[in-house]
Amino acid sequence: MTNKKIAVIGAGVMGQGVSYQFAKYGFDVMLIDTDETILNNASKEIKKIYRIDSMISSNPVVNNTHNIQYSTNLAEIGNSYFIIENITENIELKKKLYLEMSLLITADTYIAVNTSCVSIELISSLMPYPEKILGIHFMNPVHLKNTVEVIKGKNSSDSTMESAMNLLKMVNIAGIIVNDSPGFVSNRILMLTINEAILTLQEGVATVENIDNIHKKCFGHKMGPLETADLIGLDTILNSLVVLKELRHDQKYTPASLLVEKVNQNKLGRKTEEGFYKY
Ligand code: NAD
């Protein structure tokens, strides 16, 4: 593999983590978002990830953050080996972006859709080389999670799947392959759990801490569902439930009103320093 250019689209929580991980392992990253302020903030956050990574890592970590370039120009995806798309979890926004990308893309580039719930088939139906598209559902925080969910779309070719698994190996991440279905395995289950935890809170069954402690102390989970929601971002949870409800045609994904209220108050979790907890 000679082309080491990775284009990362979307410079939010996931785009920052993905960019850091690929830069760390020697790739040349082009990080793209719609606005300079977002990119400046992403650059600061990525430096923060490096500092945390070097503090907690048992081996010295080289600062490769200079391997990341920033741009608001989508045409910069040109000549990439892989594009990793991490924009807001919203079907209309994703569709619009892919239609723009369909005019820029060549047959040499693979596309990994990093989405919580949107089906890969829906995305690849908009694109000229659907066999080159698959899903990689990275976990958050990317540099601490060494296994991800890899989604084989109806049209993803075997060589695309193999290239993606090899690419992940190069950045010290293993993949578990699943078939395409909205929410895949992880979020089809997790989003319902989180929503149900929020309903439990909203109905006054228990406090935030006790809902999480039931999972941590009784079940032995590392984190409770409300802490997990704050880590993911409450806007992303809400968007994911909306996507699941629409694509799975199932009322059980109706978002809890407390979740909608928190998002309207811009209490989005760790990224805004307040969600179910304060940070
Ligand atoms: P986020 O809201 O933190 O960031 C999304 C970014 O996309 C924003 O900076 C926004 O400006 C940018 N964006 C929107 N439209 C764009 C466009 N047309 N071109 C370029 N940039 C654009 O969201 P996130 O948490 O980083 O999630 C991104 C994707 O990854 C979503 O699909 C989400 O479901 C998925 N995901 C999230 C997590 C998580 O824990 N947060 C985990 C795995 C996957």
Residues whose N, C-alpha, C, O or C-beta is under 5 A from the ligand:
A	BS01	NAD	I9 G10 A11 G12 V13 M14 G15 I32 D33 T34 I38 N86 I87 T88 E89 L97 N114 T115 S116 F138 N140 L231 I232 G233 T236
